[in-house]
Amino acid sequence: MFLFFLPQSADMSAASNLRSEDQFLCSICLDVFTDPVSTPCGHNFCQTCISQHWDMNQSCQCPMCKETFSTRPQLRVNTFISEMVAQFRREKAEGVQVFTALMESVERRLKELMKEIEDKQETTEKQAEGLIKDLEQEISELMERSSEVEQLSRSEDHLHLLQSFSSLKAAPPTKDWTEVRVHPPSYEGTVGRAVAQLEETVWKPMKKKQFEAELQRVQQHEVDVTLDPDTAHPELILSDDGKQVYHSDVRKKLPDNPERFSLCANVLGEQSFSSGRFYFEVQVKGKTDWDLGVATESINRKGGMTLRPQYGFWIVVLRNGNEYIAGASPPVRLCLHPGPEKVGVFVDYEEGLVSFYDVGAAALIYSFTGCSFTHKLHPYFSPSPNFGGKNSAPLIICPVNQTESIND
């Protein structure tokens, strides 16, 4: 495989492509759709809102594009939008529950934190009070000795003076005050630990739940993908069911038809897509190198390739066992530890979106957004060279299992 780009050191946080509430608002009542219906011009409204709007006007005109209908259209509930609205309402309710639980957790932790700070402050104050008492006692003793020395200095009995001075000298201070320190409580460390605990117990589980819900949504657009043997490079071995591919060291004698990759060890899916949404999953377990994604039908198949969107490729690759790269412009290094064992690929043709998921971790790997598709798209696969058996594991197109357990 030839890659004509140099990966740069850049981390990128892949943001989820969540639906906003604006997509589900009726333009008449400005509220979430209730029994959404579509007009012949393609705009959507609540059934009651558009009916009342037409009842109050002499003509049946679309409030959005102002198209006028000669006869009143027969409206039917848009089941797709209705299902999306119902799902949105459920997610919104779940979001409120999660937020409420989060606030309760934060409040509890803040109370614990304040109690911890108060206890530390009380301990420090008691420590300081004890040191002050010891210091006052030390000062009192020193003042007594100073008074004795002053009295002895006036004495004319030199023998008594020497004996008394030796006695005073033999009594050292009770404490070395140069080593005494009163350490105030470290609120910074306490707060830091509290924030870290909140992130571990609240934020991470909530974020994981969010990505799990997103993955389940895109999995609903699963398509049956099989490998196209007419496109496969001569050194690739495809399974009889068209679901597995790996690289061999033997170049088979195959016709050099226009569809076949002749230089790079790639293969396309038989299925093509020019609209809508589609999703498929591929097992990459045990591999050190691979390419996955989608490519346009018009890509170059007879020479070296530049794996970037402007050349018809939207892919993520693995190199050297642990180097994950998104083939953007410029390429983006991805931090994936551990790496995925199964990768999900989702495409929204009209939205111009290509997203990659770590299925086992229910995590978003990377998203290409704002894409402009003008040709048919095919699933794209490269198992990469086997490197003397080190990368001999196959790429396996797997059926989607939405009940699959998520790794902790």
Buried (B, 14 or more C-beta within 10 A) or exposed (E): BEBEBEBEEEEEEBEBBEEEEEEBBBBBBEEBBBBBBBBEBEBBBBBBBBBEBBEEEEEBBBBBEEEEBEEEBEBEEBEEBBEBBEBBEEBEEEBEEBEEEBEEBEEEBEEEBEEBBEEBEEEBEEEEEEBEEBEEEBEEEEEEEEEBEEEBEEEEEEEEBEEBBEEEEEEEEEEEEEEEEEEEBEEEEBEEEBEEBBEEEBEEEBEBBBBBBBBEBBBEBBBEBBBBBBBBBBBBBBBEEBBBBBBBEEEEEBEEEEEBBEBBBBBBBBBBBEEEBBBBBBBBEEBBBBBBBBBBEEBEBEEEBBBBBEBBBBBBBBBEEEBBBBBBEEBBBBEBEEBBBBBBBBBBBEEEBBBBBBBBBBBBBBBBEEBEBEEBBBBBBBBBBBEEEEBBBBBBBBEBEEEBEBEE
